[in-house]
């Protein structure tokens, strides 16, 4: 059947608008509008499109980050597109999300990389098409693979809880378990190395009795702690990559009747984690501010879209040690402060 000329034009327009989001089905969720601008965000008017790609969509840290990005996008009159990995460490889904967002016409992509090195080629392709790329929380490797980085000083976050643990142990010989994040994620290595530096031990020290990958997950944290206790029942200090892993470790310790004589320190400062500090499950945590990271990121993309100004280098979004049992020589805030500022 032959269509009239006007019908052909209408059909072509519908196909052009629909195609980018058909390609992104299941990988990104548009918030507040639809796409259709050429790659690199060369839109002919309309709201600035900003992409946010987190490690997962379920971790409360990234839920708060998404909340901050949406708040800033609404305030700036921008459209937010979001996507995430299916699990911590899922690089493939993040690569697909980058491709979909570039096709949808974003001016900038904010990303917490699941694999700091493997994500780089996809980011380079996006930047080559004129898209501003900003890492949030987790730097790429090399850091220069993104235009800018808004993040906690994760090495410092680890150092703070390491120094706290050193003071709290009060000379007791340490028997350490480290419950880490997945390999390939720079933020995990920075926190781990910072903790060792703050505590004053080197990698491979005889006091480190067990190291396990938890993927930052509570159930996996519990399993990891169970494995460590089976190997070394006398562990008395536990470092964890984040608070879900810490709560998993606490559950395993409680099942063995060890919850009162093992010190747990962690990083994140989420509302649930700070409440665990109040309740005594976690002795201290380093609080970071993902909502601020996301807000700054969205503002930077909108500014780039308006006048071409590119953010460059690293912006430290702050970190505070939170504990209700302060230690001499280690500056900290109490849990009441932590609750007021959790992930703000």
SVG drawing of the C-alpha trace seen along z (x, -y; Angstrom):
<svg xmlns="http://www.w3.org/2000/svg" viewBox="-2 -30 56 53">
<polyline fill="none" stroke="black" stroke-width="0.4" points="0.0,0.0 1.3,-3.5 1.2,-6.1 0.5,-9.8 3.6,-12.0 2.4,-13.6 1.9,-10.1 5.5,-9.1 6.9,-12.1 4.9,-11.4 6.1,-7.8 9.8,-8.9 9.5,-11.3 8.0,-8.6 10.8,-6.1 13.5,-8.7 12.1,-9.6 11.4,-6.0 14.6,-4.4 17.0,-5.5 14.8,-4.3 14.0,-1.0 17.7,-0.4 17.9,-1.1 15.0,1.0 15.7,2.5 19.0,0.6 18.1,-3.0 15.0,-4.6 14.1,-8.1 13.0,-10.5 10.9,-13.5 11.0,-13.3 11.9,-11.4 15.0,-11.4 15.7,-12.0 18.7,-14.4 21.7,-13.4 24.7,-11.7 26.6,-14.1 23.5,-16.0 23.4,-18.4 19.7,-19.1 17.8,-21.9 16.2,-23.3 14.4,-21.6 15.7,-20.5 19.3,-19.5 19.6,-15.7 21.8,-14.3 22.7,-10.6 23.3,-8.9 24.7,-5.4 25.2,-3.8 26.8,-0.5 23.5,1.0 19.9,-0.4 19.3,1.3 22.2,0.2 20.9,-2.6 24.1,-4.7 23.1,-4.8 19.4,-5.3 20.5,-8.5 22.7,-9.4 19.9,-9.1 17.7,-11.2 20.3,-13.9 20.6,-13.9 16.8,-14.1 16.5,-16.9 19.2,-18.9 17.8,-18.1 14.4,-19.3 15.9,-22.5 17.9,-23.1 15.1,-22.3 17.0,-19.3 15.9,-15.8 17.5,-12.9 18.1,-9.5 19.2,-6.7 20.6,-3.2 22.7,-0.9 24.6,2.4 22.7,5.5 25.2,6.2 28.3,4.6 31.0,5.4 28.7,5.5 30.7,3.6 28.7,4.9 25.4,3.3 27.2,0.0 28.8,0.0 25.4,0.6 23.9,-2.2 26.6,-4.6 25.9,-3.7 22.1,-4.2 22.5,-7.5 24.8,-8.9 22.2,-7.8 19.5,-9.5 21.3,-12.8 22.7,-13.4 25.1,-16.4 26.8,-14.6 27.1,-11.3 27.6,-10.9 28.9,-7.4 30.1,-5.3 32.2,-2.7 31.8,0.9 35.2,1.6 37.4,-1.4 39.6,-0.2 37.2,1.8 34.8,-1.1 37.4,-3.4 37.0,-2.6 33.2,-3.2 33.8,-6.5 36.4,-7.5 33.9,-6.9 31.3,-9.1 33.8,-11.9 34.8,-11.7 31.2,-12.5 31.2,-15.6 29.6,-14.2 30.9,-15.4 31.9,-12.5 32.0,-12.9 32.9,-10.1 31.0,-10.0 32.4,-8.3 34.7,-6.0 37.6,-7.2 38.3,-5.7 41.8,-4.2 43.3,-6.4 41.4,-9.2 41.9,-11.3 39.5,-8.9 36.7,-11.2 36.6,-15.0 36.0,-15.3 35.6,-13.4 33.2,-14.3 34.0,-12.0 35.0,-11.2 38.7,-10.9 38.3,-7.2 41.9,-6.7 41.3,-9.2 38.0,-7.5 39.9,-4.3 42.7,-6.0 40.2,-7.5 38.7,-4.2 42.2,-2.6 43.5,-5.2 40.3,-4.9 40.7,-1.1 44.4,-1.4 43.4,-3.7 40.4,-1.6 42.4,1.6 44.6,0.0 47.6,2.1 45.8,5.4 47.5,7.6 45.3,7.2 43.8,10.2 42.3,8.7 39.7,9.7 39.2,7.4 35.8,7.8 36.5,6.0 34.7,5.1 35.1,6.8 38.5,6.6 38.8,4.0 37.0,1.3 39.4,-1.5 37.3,-2.8 37.6,0.6 41.4,0.6 41.7,-3.0 39.6,-2.2 41.4,1.0 44.8,-0.6 43.8,-3.6 42.6,-1.4 46.0,0.4 47.8,-2.9 45.7,-4.4 46.2,-1.2 49.9,-1.1 50.3,2.3 51.4,3.3 49.6,5.5 50.5,9.1 51.2,8.4 50.9,11.5 48.1,9.7 45.8,9.9 44.3,13.4 41.6,13.3 40.5,11.2 37.3,11.9 35.3,10.3 31.8,9.3 30.8,7.2 29.5,4.8 26.5,7.0 25.1,7.8 24.4,11.5 27.8,12.0 29.3,10.0 27.8,12.5 29.1,15.5 32.5,13.9 32.6,13.4 31.5,17.0 34.4,18.2 36.9,16.0 35.7,17.3 36.0,20.8 39.6,20.2 40.5,17.9 38.1,18.1 40.1,15.5 39.6,12.5 39.1,9.4 39.0,6.6 37.0,6.4 37.3,3.8 34.5,3.7 34.2,2.0 30.8,0.6 28.0,0.8 25.9,3.6 29.0,5.8 29.5,4.7 26.0,5.6 26.4,9.0 29.7,9.5 27.9,8.5 25.2,11.1 27.8,13.8 29.7,12.7 26.5,12.7 25.7,16.2 29.0,17.3 28.6,15.2 31.4,12.9 29.5,9.6 30.7,7.9 34.4,8.6 35.1,7.9 35.6,4.3 33.9,3.5 34.8,0.4 33.4,-0.6 32.8,-3.3 29.7,-5.0 27.8,-6.9 24.3,-6.0 21.3,-6.4 21.1,-2.7 24.8,-2.5 24.8,-5.4 21.9,-3.8 24.1,-0.7 26.8,-2.9 24.2,-4.2 23.2,-0.6 26.8,0.6 26.9,3.0 29.5,0.8 32.1,-1.0 32.9,-3.7 32.2,-4.6 33.5,-7.2 30.6,-9.2 30.5,-10.3 28.0,-12.5 26.6,-10.9 23.7,-13.3 26.2,-16.2 28.2,-14.3 25.2,-13.9 23.9,-17.5 27.3,-18.9 27.5,-16.5 24.2,-17.6 25.0,-21.3 28.3,-20.8 26.6,-19.1 23.9,-21.8 26.7,-24.5 28.6,-22.7 25.4,-22.5 24.8,-26.3 28.2,-27.8 30.7,-25.0 32.5,-25.2 34.0,-21.8 34.6,-20.7 38.1,-19.3 40.1,-17.3 39.0,-16.1 36.5,-17.8 36.6,-16.4 33.0,-16.1 34.1,-15.6 34.3,-12.8 33.6,-12.7 34.4,-10.0 31.3,-9.0 31.4,-7.2 29.7,-7.4 32.9,-6.1 35.4,-8.8 39.1,-7.9 42.0,-10.1 43.9,-11.6 41.2,-10.8 38.7,-13.6 35.2,-12.4 31.5,-13.4 28.8,-11.6 26.0,-9.5 23.5,-12.3 25.5,-14.4 25.7,-11.4 21.9,-11.0 21.3,-14.6 23.8,-14.4 23.5,-10.9 24.3,-10.9 23.3,-14.5"/>
</svg>
